Amino acid sequence: GSLLKVRSAPYSEPGWGRTTMGWGIAPSGLTDVLLELHERYPGLPFVITENGCSLDDHPGPDGVCDDRERIAYLRAHIGALAAAMDRGVDVRGYLAWSLMDNFEWSYGYTRTFGLVRIEPGTGRRIPKASAAWFASVARTNDLPVD
């Protein structure tokens, strides 16, 4: 394959659906791209600087934002990253996109990407379930199955 033939955004792997931006979700694509880059540029270390998704996640009546879909997305993509590393790709870092919900150029504040919700009107920061999950993965270097 070639990086010039990357699947278009509407493509989703079976069972994954799309983000609220309409982007398809295909975790194995991360493995594929990393393996191709590794083959093309042997010995080059990589850092994944932005990986995440826009989802329709809002706090429930208890104030908790249980964004399980984002956790599943991150788990699958970190697993895809680990699969590439198991095949020799030198990955030195992975950063979730984004720490906080923020202004998106085409949609303003109507799309949420962050691990931390920014409450409209007040700006109050509310960590989502994905923030605690990601912190645990980073701290323990362990990718829980559930």
The 8 nearest C-alpha neighbors of each residue, nearest first, counted from 0:
[[1, 2, 4, 35, 3, 5, 31, 32],
 [0, 2, 3, 4, 5, 35, 32, 36],
 [1, 3, 4, 5, 0, 32, 35, 36],
 [2, 4, 1, 5, 0, 6, 32, 7],
 [3, 5, 2, 1, 6, 0, 7, 32],
 [6, 4, 2, 3, 7, 1, 32, 28],
 [7, 5, 4, 10, 8, 9, 28, 3],
 [6, 8, 9, 10, 5, 23, 4, 22],
 [7, 9, 22, 23, 10, 6, 21, 11],
 [8, 10, 23, 22, 7, 11, 21, 17],
 [11, 9, 23, 8, 7, 6, 12, 24],
 [12, 10, 23, 24, 25, 16, 15, 13],
 [11, 13, 25, 15, 14, 24, 10, 16],
 [12, 14, 15, 11, 16, 25, 24, 10],
 [13, 15, 16, 12, 11, 24, 25, 17],
 [16, 14, 13, 12, 24, 11, 17, 25],
 [15, 17, 11, 14, 23, 24, 18, 13],
 [18, 16, 23, 22, 21, 24, 19, 15],
 [17, 19, 20, 21, 22, 53, 54, 52],
 [20, 18, 54, 21, 53, 55, 17, 110],
 [19, 21, 18, 22, 53, 110, 17, 54],
 [22, 20, 18, 19, 17, 23, 9, 8],
 [23, 21, 8, 17, 18, 20, 9, 24],
 [22, 24, 11, 17, 9, 10, 8, 16],
 [23, 25, 11, 15, 17, 12, 16, 26],
 [24, 26, 12, 11, 28, 27, 23, 15],
 [27, 25, 76, 28, 29, 75, 79, 24],
 [26, 28, 30, 29, 25, 79, 31, 76],
 [29, 27, 31, 26, 30, 25, 32, 79],
 [30, 28, 32, 27, 31, 26, 33, 79],
 [31, 29, 83, 27, 79, 33, 28, 32],
 [30, 32, 28, 34, 29, 33, 35, 27],
 [33, 31, 35, 29, 34, 30, 28, 36],
 [32, 34, 36, 30, 35, 31, 37, 29],
 [35, 33, 37, 31, 32, 36, 30, 38],
 [34, 36, 38, 32, 37, 33, 39, 31],
 [35, 37, 39, 33, 38, 34, 40, 32],
 [38, 36, 34, 40, 41, 35, 39, 88],
 [39, 37, 35, 36, 40, 41, 34, 33],
 [38, 40, 36, 37, 35, 41, 34, 43],
 [39, 41, 37, 38, 36, 43, 42, 35],
 [42, 40, 37, 43, 38, 39, 36, 44],
 [41, 43, 44, 40, 37, 89, 88, 38],
 [42, 44, 41, 40, 45, 37, 89, 88],
 [43, 45, 89, 90, 42, 91, 46, 88],
 [46, 44, 90, 91, 89, 47, 43, 92],
 [45, 47, 92, 91, 90, 48, 93, 44],
 [46, 48, 93, 49, 92, 94, 45, 50],
 [47, 49, 94, 46, 93, 50, 95, 92],
 [50, 48, 96, 94, 95, 47, 51, 97],
 [51, 49, 96, 95, 94, 48, 47, 52],
 [50, 52, 96, 95, 49, 97, 112, 73],
 [53, 51, 112, 18, 54, 69, 50, 96],
 [52, 54, 112, 111, 18, 19, 110, 20],
 [55, 53, 19, 56, 18, 111, 52, 112],
 [54, 56, 19, 57, 111, 53, 110, 18],
 [57, 55, 54, 66, 64, 58, 111, 65],
 [58, 56, 64, 59, 55, 65, 66, 116],
 [57, 59, 64, 63, 62, 60, 56, 65],
 [58, 60, 62, 61, 63, 64, 57, 65],
 [59, 61, 62, 58, 63, 64, 57, 65],
 [62, 60, 59, 63, 58, 64, 65, 57],
 [63, 61, 58, 59, 60, 64, 125, 57],
 [64, 62, 58, 61, 59, 65, 127, 60],
 [63, 65, 58, 127, 57, 66, 128, 59],
 [64, 66, 128, 67, 63, 127, 58, 56],
 [67, 65, 68, 69, 64, 128, 56, 129],
 [66, 68, 70, 69, 65, 71, 129, 128],
 [67, 69, 71, 70, 66, 72, 54, 65],
 [70, 68, 72, 71, 67, 66, 73, 129],
 [69, 71, 67, 73, 72, 129, 68, 74],
 [72, 70, 68, 74, 69, 73, 75, 67],
 [73, 71, 69, 75, 70, 74, 68, 76],
 [74, 72, 70, 76, 75, 71, 77, 69],
 [75, 73, 71, 77, 72, 76, 70, 78],
 [76, 74, 78, 72, 73, 77, 26, 71],
 [75, 77, 79, 26, 73, 78, 74, 80],
 [76, 78, 80, 74, 79, 75, 73, 81],
 [79, 77, 81, 75, 76, 80, 74, 82],
 [80, 78, 76, 82, 30, 77, 81, 27],
 [79, 81, 77, 83, 78, 82, 30, 76],
 [80, 82, 84, 78, 83, 79, 85, 77],
 [83, 81, 79, 85, 80, 84, 78, 86],
 [84, 82, 86, 30, 80, 81, 85, 88],
 [83, 85, 88, 81, 87, 86, 82, 89],
 [84, 86, 82, 83, 87, 81, 88, 80],
 [87, 85, 83, 84, 88, 82, 34, 81],
 [86, 88, 84, 85, 89, 83, 37, 34],
 [87, 89, 84, 83, 37, 86, 90, 34],
 [88, 90, 44, 45, 84, 87, 91, 43],
 [91, 89, 45, 44, 46, 92, 88, 84],
 [92, 90, 46, 45, 89, 44, 93, 47],
 [91, 93, 46, 90, 47, 94, 45, 48],
 [94, 92, 47, 46, 48, 95, 91, 49],
 [95, 93, 48, 49, 47, 96, 50, 92],
 [94, 96, 50, 97, 49, 51, 93, 98],
 [97, 95, 51, 49, 50, 98, 94, 113],
 [96, 98, 113, 99, 95, 112, 114, 51],
 [97, 99, 113, 114, 115, 96, 95, 100],
 [100, 98, 113, 115, 97, 114, 101, 116],
 [99, 101, 113, 111, 112, 116, 117, 115],
 [100, 102, 99, 103, 108, 111, 113, 112],
 [101, 103, 107, 108, 104, 100, 106, 110],
 [104, 102, 107, 106, 105, 101, 108, 110],
 [105, 103, 107, 106, 102, 108, 101, 110],
 [104, 106, 103, 107, 102, 108, 110, 109],
 [107, 105, 103, 109, 104, 108, 110, 102],
 [106, 108, 103, 102, 109, 104, 105, 110],
 [107, 109, 102, 110, 103, 106, 101, 111],
 [108, 110, 107, 106, 111, 103, 102, 55],
 [111, 109, 108, 53, 106, 112, 54, 103],
 [110, 112, 100, 53, 54, 113, 109, 55],
 [113, 111, 53, 100, 52, 97, 110, 54],
 [114, 112, 99, 100, 97, 98, 115, 111],
 [113, 115, 130, 98, 127, 129, 99, 126],
 [114, 116, 126, 99, 113, 127, 125, 98],
 [117, 115, 125, 100, 124, 99, 126, 118],
 [116, 118, 124, 122, 123, 100, 119, 125],
 [117, 119, 122, 123, 121, 116, 120, 124],
 [120, 118, 121, 122, 117, 123, 108, 116],
 [119, 121, 122, 118, 123, 117, 108, 124],
 [122, 120, 123, 119, 118, 117, 124, 125],
 [121, 123, 118, 117, 119, 120, 124, 116],
 [124, 122, 118, 121, 117, 125, 119, 116],
 [125, 123, 117, 116, 115, 122, 118, 126],
 [124, 126, 116, 115, 127, 117, 123, 118],
 [127, 125, 115, 130, 116, 114, 124, 128],
 [126, 128, 64, 129, 115, 130, 114, 65],
 [127, 129, 65, 130, 131, 66, 64, 132],
 [128, 130, 132, 127, 70, 131, 114, 133],
 [131, 129, 114, 133, 127, 128, 132, 126],
 [130, 132, 134, 129, 128, 133, 135, 127],
 [133, 131, 129, 135, 130, 134, 128, 136],
 [132, 134, 136, 130, 135, 131, 129, 137],
 [135, 133, 131, 137, 132, 136, 138, 130],
 [134, 136, 138, 132, 133, 137, 139, 131],
 [135, 137, 133, 140, 141, 139, 134, 138],
 [138, 136, 134, 140, 135, 139, 133, 141],
 [137, 139, 135, 136, 140, 134, 141, 133],
 [138, 140, 141, 136, 137, 135, 142, 134],
 [141, 139, 136, 137, 138, 142, 135, 143],
 [140, 142, 139, 136, 143, 137, 135, 138],
 [141, 143, 136, 144, 140, 74, 78, 77],
 [144, 142, 145, 141, 136, 74, 132, 135],
 [143, 145, 142, 74, 141, 71, 75, 78],
 [144, 143, 71, 142, 74, 70, 67, 132]]
